[in-house]
Amino acid sequence: MQFHFIANAAHEGASGRTIPVIDPSDGQPFDVIQRGNADDMALAVRSARHCYDTLWSKLSAAERGRLLMRLSARIADHIDELTDIEQRDCGKPTRQARADAVALARYFEFYAGACDKLHGQTIPYQDGYTVLTWHEPHGVTGHIIPWNYPMQIFGRSVAASLAAGNVCVVKPSEDACLSLLRVAQLAGECGFPAGAINIVTGYGHEVGEALARDAGIDHISFTGSPRVGTLIQQAAAERHCPVTLELGGKSPQIVFDDADIEAVLPAVVNAIVQNAGQTCSAGSRLLVQQGLYEPLLERLGALFANLRVGPAAMDLDVGPLIRASQQQRVWDFLSDAQVAGIPMVAQGQIVDSAPDSGFYQAPALLRDVPAAHRLAQEEVFGPVLAAMSFRDEDHAVALANATQFGLVSGIWTRDGARQLRMARRVRSGQVFINNYGAAGGVELPFGGVKSSGHGREKGFEALYGFTTLKTVAIRHGH
């Protein structure tokens, strides 16, 4: 049985109720977590506030950095353990789970080095004045972490918040929280003071809402759906609490006739099948210029047909989806596409040894998807790629920008002027030219526009969101 982690100690939930932990590879329960409530969240927030007021806010930036570096090293020492936990809890193939654990260590390493480099300014002003600015932490930050990349998103938000001088209260998804509970334990073991990192498990409508409404939370970081993001903003707005939101995407890969097809093919496949397509920045729309459309789809179809899907421990191309409801969601999209007569180019293969009770979906490549169809407009969050053709740059831009989202775009062309024109015209928070994702990029600011959210995480830029700027004007005379 797993417990809340509050003030460096395991806490049983106030309600006494629990939630089963399901292995997506076979659909069977293998552990239980606490079903937290508002009382549990209030306890965690009080613990965090006490830590901030009495100890954390008094640490120097260098001292915080040493703690974060110590935790990074501790995580690195437990990569195998965290990989095993994440693999079973989330259904991630071994390579993906390991990559997430390695990235988590890197986040704490990066932000450890950034702690004492968040500088203010002096501003030239009127004679007789000296004006200074400095960045102050919010205090207690709340973090609502989704189930698709718990370790990575914990790293990019919690490590940055701690580096900026805050303490943290975390509500992970009820579908994927075991790795974060273990990381919090490691933090306590390597010297983090009680209350610096607190984790309360449970359902979003119970503990997630309690976090959003708690007056002791000074800033909220949320990654999830636009619908829930709206609810979080509304709850936070009642007390004017700032919010950073990352709300998903329907990201286009835009491939021009002059693109290097040998580079395009593996990148397009990986961008939609990684983590079974359950990725906010998945390249889920493929826009191909007319002259390259048929030959690219022919070769891409052959690659899709050879993709294999199976249990996480088999470490195949694709693992299971996170839960039965997510599997049904993907099925509904594919059913709608079939009814609309959208052609299926190719599908991968679920291995015979995959348990029938697991949540599997073969990767699917569909072509000639109408721009207005929900398959081209809505986030599937599964390994489903929607392909369509375009005539020229203007047509490509129109298609790329024709959704409510704006998180990531990929542009494939050898024409340098076109690269810059397209990068300026597509509406997204990140643009990748002749690559997609830049291998993760802990250092690269990440976030969206439109319904993909606002604010930035990752990189040094994240530190500004986890602080508030104070201006000090000193009148000292001539």
JOTACOR-V580874 format. One record per residue. N is the residue number from 1. SS is DSSP state (A for helix, B for strand, O for the rest). OMEGA is omega in whole degrees, -180 to 180 (999 if undefined). Layout:
n=N ss=SS omega=OMEGA
n=N ss=SS omega=OMEGA
This chain:
n=1 ss=O omega=178
n=2 ss=O omega=-178
n=3 ss=O omega=170
n=4 ss=B omega=175
n=5 ss=B omega=-176
n=6 ss=B omega=179
n=7 ss=O omega=177
n=8 ss=O omega=180
n=9 ss=B omega=176
n=10 ss=B omega=-179
n=11 ss=B omega=172
n=12 ss=O omega=-179
n=13 ss=O omega=-178
n=14 ss=O omega=-177
n=15 ss=O omega=-175
n=16 ss=O omega=-179
n=17 ss=O omega=-178
n=18 ss=B omega=178
n=19 ss=B omega=178
n=20 ss=B omega=175
n=21 ss=B omega=-173
n=22 ss=B omega=173
n=23 ss=B omega=-178
n=24 ss=O omega=-178
n=25 ss=O omega=178
n=26 ss=O omega=177
n=27 ss=O omega=-175
n=28 ss=B omega=177
n=29 ss=B omega=178
n=30 ss=B omega=179
n=31 ss=B omega=175
n=32 ss=B omega=174
n=33 ss=B omega=178
n=34 ss=B omega=172
n=35 ss=O omega=-174
n=36 ss=O omega=176
n=37 ss=O omega=-176
n=38 ss=A omega=178
n=39 ss=A omega=177
n=40 ss=A omega=180
n=41 ss=A omega=179
n=42 ss=A omega=178
n=43 ss=A omega=180
n=44 ss=A omega=-180
n=45 ss=A omega=177
n=46 ss=A omega=178
n=47 ss=A omega=179
n=48 ss=A omega=-179
n=49 ss=A omega=180
n=50 ss=A omega=178
n=51 ss=A omega=-178
n=52 ss=A omega=-175
n=53 ss=A omega=-172
n=54 ss=A omega=-173
n=55 ss=O omega=-170
n=56 ss=A omega=-178
n=57 ss=A omega=-180
n=58 ss=A omega=177
n=59 ss=O omega=174
n=60 ss=O omega=178
n=61 ss=A omega=179
n=62 ss=A omega=179
n=63 ss=A omega=176
n=64 ss=A omega=-179
n=65 ss=A omega=180
n=66 ss=A omega=178
n=67 ss=A omega=179
n=68 ss=A omega=178
n=69 ss=A omega=178
n=70 ss=A omega=179
n=71 ss=A omega=176
n=72 ss=A omega=180
n=73 ss=A omega=180
n=74 ss=A omega=177
n=75 ss=A omega=180
n=76 ss=A omega=178
n=77 ss=A omega=-177
n=78 ss=O omega=-178
n=79 ss=A omega=-178
n=80 ss=A omega=180
n=81 ss=A omega=-179
n=82 ss=A omega=176
n=83 ss=A omega=-180
n=84 ss=A omega=179
n=85 ss=A omega=-176
n=86 ss=A omega=-180
n=87 ss=A omega=-178
n=88 ss=A omega=-176
n=89 ss=A omega=-173
n=90 ss=A omega=-177
n=91 ss=O omega=-179
n=92 ss=O omega=170
n=93 ss=O omega=-172
n=94 ss=A omega=-178
n=95 ss=A omega=-179
n=96 ss=A omega=180
n=97 ss=A omega=179
n=98 ss=A omega=179
n=99 ss=A omega=179
n=100 ss=A omega=179
n=101 ss=A omega=178
n=102 ss=A omega=179
n=103 ss=A omega=178
n=104 ss=A omega=178
n=105 ss=A omega=-180
n=106 ss=A omega=177
n=107 ss=A omega=-179
n=108 ss=A omega=176
n=109 ss=A omega=-179
n=110 ss=A omega=-176
n=111 ss=A omega=172
n=112 ss=A omega=180
n=113 ss=A omega=-178
n=114 ss=A omega=-172
n=115 ss=A omega=-175
n=116 ss=A omega=-179
n=117 ss=A omega=178
n=118 ss=O omega=-170
n=119 ss=O omega=170
n=120 ss=O omega=-177
n=121 ss=B omega=161
n=122 ss=B omega=-174
n=123 ss=B omega=174
n=124 ss=O omega=-177
n=125 ss=O omega=-177
n=126 ss=O omega=176
n=127 ss=O omega=-179
n=128 ss=O omega=179
n=129 ss=B omega=163
n=130 ss=B omega=-177
n=131 ss=B omega=-179
n=132 ss=B omega=167
n=133 ss=B omega=170
n=134 ss=B omega=-178
n=135 ss=B omega=178
n=136 ss=B omega=177
n=137 ss=B omega=176
n=138 ss=O omega=-178
n=139 ss=O omega=178
n=140 ss=B omega=179
n=141 ss=B omega=178
n=142 ss=B omega=-175
n=143 ss=B omega=177
n=144 ss=B omega=-168
n=145 ss=B omega=180
n=146 ss=O omega=-174
n=147 ss=O omega=-172
n=148 ss=O omega=178
n=149 ss=O omega=-174
n=150 ss=A omega=-178
n=151 ss=A omega=-178
n=152 ss=A omega=-177
n=153 ss=A omega=171
n=154 ss=A omega=-178
n=155 ss=A omega=-174
n=156 ss=A omega=-179
n=157 ss=A omega=-177
n=158 ss=A omega=180
n=159 ss=A omega=179
n=160 ss=A omega=-180
n=161 ss=A omega=178
n=162 ss=A omega=180
n=163 ss=A omega=-180
n=164 ss=O omega=175
n=165 ss=O omega=179
n=166 ss=O omega=165
n=167 ss=B omega=-165
n=168 ss=B omega=169
n=169 ss=B omega=-171
n=170 ss=B omega=170
n=171 ss=B omega=177
n=172 ss=B omega=175
n=173 ss=O omega=175
n=174 ss=O omega=180
n=175 ss=O omega=-174
n=176 ss=O omega=-178
n=177 ss=O omega=-172
n=178 ss=A omega=-179
n=179 ss=A omega=-179
n=180 ss=A omega=175
n=181 ss=A omega=179
n=182 ss=A omega=179
n=183 ss=A omega=178
n=184 ss=A omega=176
n=185 ss=A omega=178
n=186 ss=A omega=178
n=187 ss=A omega=178
n=188 ss=A omega=-179
n=189 ss=A omega=-176
n=190 ss=O omega=168
n=191 ss=O omega=176
n=192 ss=O omega=-179
n=193 ss=O omega=179
n=194 ss=O omega=179
n=195 ss=O omega=180
n=196 ss=O omega=177
n=197 ss=B omega=-180
n=198 ss=B omega=-178
n=199 ss=B omega=177
n=200 ss=O omega=-179
n=201 ss=O omega=179
n=202 ss=O omega=-177
n=203 ss=O omega=-179
n=204 ss=A omega=-177
n=205 ss=A omega=177
n=206 ss=A omega=-177
n=207 ss=A omega=177
n=208 ss=A omega=178
n=209 ss=A omega=179
n=210 ss=A omega=178
n=211 ss=A omega=-177
n=212 ss=A omega=-176
n=213 ss=A omega=-175
n=214 ss=O omega=-178
n=215 ss=O omega=179
n=216 ss=O omega=177
n=217 ss=O omega=-174
n=218 ss=O omega=179
n=219 ss=B omega=-179
n=220 ss=B omega=171
n=221 ss=B omega=-177
n=222 ss=B omega=171
n=223 ss=B omega=-178
n=224 ss=O omega=-175
n=225 ss=O omega=176
n=226 ss=A omega=-178
n=227 ss=A omega=-180
n=228 ss=A omega=177
n=229 ss=A omega=176
n=230 ss=A omega=179
n=231 ss=A omega=179
n=232 ss=A omega=179
n=233 ss=A omega=-179
n=234 ss=A omega=179
n=235 ss=A omega=-179
n=236 ss=A omega=-178
n=237 ss=A omega=-180
n=238 ss=O omega=178
n=239 ss=O omega=175
n=240 ss=O omega=178
n=241 ss=O omega=179
n=242 ss=B omega=-175
n=243 ss=B omega=168
n=244 ss=B omega=-175
n=245 ss=B omega=169
n=246 ss=B omega=-164
n=247 ss=O omega=173
n=248 ss=O omega=-176
n=249 ss=O omega=172
n=250 ss=O omega=-163
n=251 ss=O omega=-180
n=252 ss=B omega=165
n=253 ss=B omega=-173
n=254 ss=B omega=-172
n=255 ss=B omega=179
n=256 ss=O omega=-176
n=257 ss=O omega=-175
n=258 ss=O omega=-177
n=259 ss=O omega=175
n=260 ss=O omega=-172
n=261 ss=A omega=180
n=262 ss=A omega=176
n=263 ss=A omega=-177
n=264 ss=A omega=-170
n=265 ss=A omega=-179
n=266 ss=A omega=-180
n=267 ss=A omega=180
n=268 ss=A omega=180
n=269 ss=A omega=-177
n=270 ss=A omega=-176
n=271 ss=A omega=179
n=272 ss=A omega=-179
n=273 ss=A omega=177
n=274 ss=A omega=-179
n=275 ss=A omega=179
n=276 ss=A omega=179
n=277 ss=A omega=-178
n=278 ss=O omega=-175
n=279 ss=O omega=-178
n=280 ss=O omega=-177
n=281 ss=O omega=-180
n=282 ss=O omega=175
n=283 ss=O omega=-169
n=284 ss=O omega=175
n=285 ss=B omega=179
n=286 ss=B omega=180
n=287 ss=B omega=-173
n=288 ss=B omega=178
n=289 ss=B omega=-168
n=290 ss=A omega=-177
n=291 ss=A omega=-178
n=292 ss=A omega=-170
n=293 ss=A omega=-175
n=294 ss=A omega=180
n=295 ss=A omega=179
n=296 ss=A omega=-180
n=297 ss=A omega=179
n=298 ss=A omega=-180
n=299 ss=A omega=178
n=300 ss=A omega=178
n=301 ss=A omega=178
n=302 ss=A omega=178
n=303 ss=A omega=179
n=304 ss=A omega=-177
n=305 ss=A omega=-178
n=306 ss=O omega=178
n=307 ss=O omega=-179
n=308 ss=B omega=-176
n=309 ss=B omega=179
n=310 ss=O omega=-178
n=311 ss=O omega=-175
n=312 ss=A omega=-176
n=313 ss=A omega=178
n=314 ss=A omega=177
n=315 ss=O omega=179
n=316 ss=O omega=-179
n=317 ss=O omega=-174
n=318 ss=B omega=174
n=319 ss=O omega=180
n=320 ss=O omega=168
n=321 ss=O omega=-170
n=322 ss=O omega=-175
n=323 ss=O omega=-177
n=324 ss=A omega=-178
n=325 ss=A omega=177
n=326 ss=A omega=175
n=327 ss=A omega=179
n=328 ss=A omega=178
n=329 ss=A omega=179
n=330 ss=A omega=178
n=331 ss=A omega=-179
n=332 ss=A omega=178
n=333 ss=A omega=-179
n=334 ss=A omega=177
n=335 ss=A omega=178
n=336 ss=A omega=179
n=337 ss=A omega=179
n=338 ss=A omega=178
n=339 ss=A omega=-179
n=340 ss=O omega=179
n=341 ss=O omega=179
n=342 ss=O omega=-174
n=343 ss=O omega=173
n=344 ss=B omega=179
n=345 ss=B omega=-177
n=346 ss=B omega=173
n=347 ss=B omega=174
n=348 ss=O omega=-175
n=349 ss=B omega=172
n=350 ss=B omega=-175
n=351 ss=O omega=-176
n=352 ss=O omega=-177
n=353 ss=O omega=179
n=354 ss=O omega=-179
n=355 ss=O omega=179
n=356 ss=O omega=-178
n=357 ss=O omega=177
n=358 ss=O omega=-172
n=359 ss=O omega=-171
n=360 ss=O omega=174
n=361 ss=O omega=177
n=362 ss=O omega=176
n=363 ss=O omega=-175
n=364 ss=B omega=176
n=365 ss=B omega=179
n=366 ss=B omega=-176
n=367 ss=O omega=177
n=368 ss=O omega=-179
n=369 ss=O omega=178
n=370 ss=O omega=-176
n=371 ss=O omega=-178
n=372 ss=O omega=-178
n=373 ss=O omega=-177
n=374 ss=A omega=178
n=375 ss=A omega=177
n=376 ss=A omega=-175
n=377 ss=A omega=-171
n=378 ss=O omega=180
n=379 ss=O omega=180
n=380 ss=O omega=-174
n=381 ss=O omega=177
n=382 ss=O omega=-174
n=383 ss=O omega=-177
n=384 ss=B omega=-177
n=385 ss=B omega=-180
n=386 ss=B omega=-178
n=387 ss=B omega=176
n=388 ss=B omega=-178
n=389 ss=B omega=175
n=390 ss=B omega=-175
n=391 ss=O omega=-172
n=392 ss=O omega=-177
n=393 ss=A omega=-178
n=394 ss=A omega=179
n=395 ss=A omega=179
n=396 ss=A omega=179
n=397 ss=A omega=-180
n=398 ss=A omega=179
n=399 ss=A omega=-178
n=400 ss=A omega=-176
n=401 ss=O omega=-171
n=402 ss=O omega=173
n=403 ss=O omega=178
n=404 ss=O omega=-173
n=405 ss=O omega=176
n=406 ss=O omega=-177
n=407 ss=O omega=-175
n=408 ss=B omega=172
n=409 ss=B omega=173
n=410 ss=B omega=-179
n=411 ss=B omega=-177
n=412 ss=B omega=178
n=413 ss=O omega=176
n=414 ss=O omega=-176
n=415 ss=O omega=-176
n=416 ss=A omega=179
n=417 ss=A omega=179
n=418 ss=A omega=178
n=419 ss=A omega=-178
n=420 ss=A omega=177
n=421 ss=A omega=-178
n=422 ss=A omega=180
n=423 ss=A omega=179
n=424 ss=A omega=-171
n=425 ss=A omega=179
n=426 ss=O omega=-178
n=427 ss=O omega=178
n=428 ss=O omega=-177
n=429 ss=O omega=177
n=430 ss=B omega=176
n=431 ss=B omega=178
n=432 ss=B omega=-177
n=433 ss=B omega=-178
n=434 ss=O omega=170
n=435 ss=O omega=176
n=436 ss=O omega=177
n=437 ss=O omega=179
n=438 ss=O omega=176
n=439 ss=O omega=176
n=440 ss=O omega=173
n=441 ss=O omega=174
n=442 ss=O omega=-175
n=443 ss=O omega=-169
n=444 ss=O omega=179
n=445 ss=O omega=-174
n=446 ss=B omega=177
n=447 ss=O omega=-172
n=448 ss=O omega=172
n=449 ss=O omega=-177
n=450 ss=A omega=-177
n=451 ss=A omega=175
n=452 ss=A omega=172
n=453 ss=B omega=180
n=454 ss=B omega=-172
n=455 ss=O omega=-177
n=456 ss=O omega=172
n=457 ss=B omega=-177
n=458 ss=O omega=180
n=459 ss=O omega=179
n=460 ss=O omega=-178
n=461 ss=A omega=-178
n=462 ss=A omega=-178
n=463 ss=A omega=-180
n=464 ss=A omega=179
n=465 ss=A omega=-180
n=466 ss=O omega=175
n=467 ss=B omega=171
n=468 ss=B omega=-175
n=469 ss=B omega=178
n=470 ss=B omega=177
n=471 ss=B omega=-179
n=472 ss=B omega=180
n=473 ss=B omega=-176
n=474 ss=B omega=176
n=475 ss=B omega=-177
n=476 ss=O omega=177
n=477 ss=O omega=-177
n=478 ss=O omega=999
